[in-house]
């Protein structure tokens, strides 16, 4: 494991996806236990993406987490997909984690609501009622967080959840991730938790494997903090850790250091 610091963002580089997922799960479990030590519940928001599988598998096996006191939310959902649709993000998270650990409360975004704006207000109110203790998130190929693609990202967004048009890069990523067979099958509109709400989470654990994410990672760590790469705003967060595998780190020019301070 090697590390580097960019502004306030700590980055941890592991040799492969499995090691990355294990390290990220250890970190997430520590943050969860700390939140449960501080109060009666821990509120966690999850990304639903292939990039998160290794971390979620390891987190499901972590000891010492009272999942009955965890309140679970998710970052985004496709407009037009009912709750329980096998292509929906809520169903994906249930299959990969929630059905295994049984959180005490699970709140789902309803992409099938015929009034997307009303659904955003409803879900936003749930998130605002206590905030988020821990965000378990990823970074998209275009640098997005959730579906805050560059053309809709706003670091000072007054909304907590909003409907957005998904850009083509993000829609093609869904096909590459195996969520849909063809780009024409991918919905064009989603409900997404906004940048301001994500950045307001008290802790963030960001898991990003794969060479296809290398350009977005380099821009996140070395480019300007700007909505052209929404993930760059992670460098301003007071408690965010970015977990990468070697492939995702490949285009970063900075030299990481091992935890004892020696150059890699």
N, C-alpha and C positions, 0 to 999 in steps of 0.2 A: 504494500500500500504506500502511495506517495501523495503528498498534499501540496497545494498552493493557495495563496490568498489573493483575491482581486477585490479591492475596496473592502466591503464588509462580508463578501461571499467566500466561504471556505469551500474548496474543491478537493475531493478525494478521488484518486485514480486507482482503479483495481485492474488486474490483468485480464479479466474476462467477465462475462455477464453473470455467471454464477457467484463469483466472489463479490462483484458489485452489489448484487441483490442481497447477499448475506450481510454485507457491511451496512447497507441502507436499512435493512430490516432491524439490525441491532440498534441503530441510531433511532429509528422510529419507535421501537419498543421502549427504549430508554425515555424518550420524550413522552410517550403514552403513560408509562408508569409514574413519571414525575407529575403529569397533569392529574392523574387519579390520586396521587398523594396530596395534592394541593386542594382538591375539592371533590364533590360527590360524583362528578361526571367528567368525561373527556369528549370534546366535540371534534370530529375528524372528517375532513373532506378528501375524497379519493378521485384520482384520475383513473379512467378506464381505457387502457391501451396495452398493446402487446409488450411495450417497453417495461411495463410494471410487473410482469408475471413472476420473474425470479424473486423480486422483493416481496411480493404478496405471498408467494409460497413459503418463504422463510418467515415472514411475519406471522402467518397462520400457525406456525410451529413454535413461536416464541413463548417462553414461560413468564408467569407472573403478571399477566394482563387480565384484568377482570372485564371481559368483553360485555358483561351484562350492564356495565356502567358507561359504555361507549355509545355515543350518538353519532351515526354515520350519515354522511351526505355525499353527493357526487358533483363533479365540476360542470358537466354539460350533458345535453341530450339532443337527439335529432327531433326536429319538428315533424310530426306526422307518424311517429312510431309510438304505439300505445305502450303503457307499462306492461312489462312481461314479454314484449316482442323479443325474439331471440337475437335481433340485430341491435337492440337498444343497449346503451351504456349501463343502465340500471341492472338489466339482466346479466350483462357481462360481469359486473362486480359481484352480483349474487352468486354466479357460478364459480368465480375465482376466489372469493374470500368470504362474503357475508354468510353464505349457507354453511360454511365450515366453522366460523367462530361465533356466530349468533350474537351480533351486537344487540344491546338492549333496545335500541331505537334506530330505525332506518327510515330516512325521508327521501323519497324519490321525486325527481323532476318528471312531470308528466308531459312527454312530447305529443301525446294525443289530445291534449286540451285544445279545443277549437279556438280559444282566445289566448295565443301565446303571450301577449303582454300581461294579461291577468295572471297566467301561470308564473311569469317572472316575478310579479309583485308578491304572489303567495309564497314562492320559494325564497325570495329575498327576505321576506319578513321572518321566516324560520331561521335563516342564517344570521340575521341581525339580532335575534333574540339569544344573545350569549356569545356571538362571534365564533371563531374557529380556533381551537387550541393547536391543531396540527394539520397541515396540508401535505398530502402525499401526491406529488405531481410529477409531470414530465415536461419536456420541451419538444415542440413540433419541428419538422424539417424546415419550416420558415421562421422559426424562433417563437412560435406562439406559445402561450400558456392557456390551457383549455382551448376554446375556439376564439380567443382574442388574437385573430390574425392581424398582421400589420395594418390593414386598411380600416380596422374597427377598434384597435387597441387604444385605450385612454388610461394613463396612469392615475388620473384624478377623476375617474368616472363617477358621476353622482349616483349611479344605479348599482345595485348589488348583483342583479341578474338581468340579462337583456337578450332579446332575439337578435341574431346576426346572420348575415349571408356568409357562408363558408367559402373561402377562396379555393381556387383550383388546386394549388399545391396541397392544401390540407385534404381536399377530397381525394386526390390521387394517393396520398399517404394512407387513407383508409383502405384503399384497394390493395396496396402493397402489404399492409398489415394483415390482410386476409379477412377484414370485416365485411367486404362486399366483393362480388365477382367482377364488376366493371364500374367505371366512373359514373356512368349514367344511372346506376343503381343507388349511388350515394346521395342522400338528401342534400338540398342546397341551402337549407336554413337550419340553424340550431339555436337552442337556448344555452347561454353560457354564463357562468359566474364571471364577473368582470375583473379586470386587472386590479382595481382599487380594493375589491373584496379579497382577492387572493393575497395581495401584499399586506393586508391587515391581519392575516393569520399570525398567531403568536409564534409559531415555528413552521418552517417549511423544509421538507426533505424532497429533493429533486433527483430523479433517477433517469439517466439518459445513456442507453447503450447503443452501439452500432455505428458503422462508418457513414451511414446515410444521415446521421445527425452531426457529423464532424464540423460542417460549415456553420451550422447554427450554434454549436458550442463555442467555436472560435469567435464568432461575432458576440456571443453573450459575454465572454470573458475579456475580449480585447478590443471590441468596437465601442463606439459611444453608447451611452445610455439613452435610448431613443425608441419610439414605438415602431420604427422600421425593423427592430429586433426586440419584440416585447420582453423576452426573457432577460435582456440586459438589465431590467429593473431589479432583478434579484440581487444585484450588487449593492443595492441600497437597504436590503432587509437586515434587521438586527440579529436574526437567528435563522439563517438559511444555510443548508449544506447541499452541495451539488455532488452527486455520485456518478462517476463515469467509468466505462471500460476503456481499455487502451485504444480501441478503434474510434470511439467517439472523441477521444482526446487528440487524435492524430494531427490535426491542423493547428493546434494551439502552439504558439512560439515560446511561451514562458517555460522555464525549466522547473518542474515540480520538485519538491523536497520531501524527504522521508520525515516521519513524525519527530525524529531526533534532530532535524535541521540540516542534514547532509544533502547535497545535491544528488539527484538520482543518476 
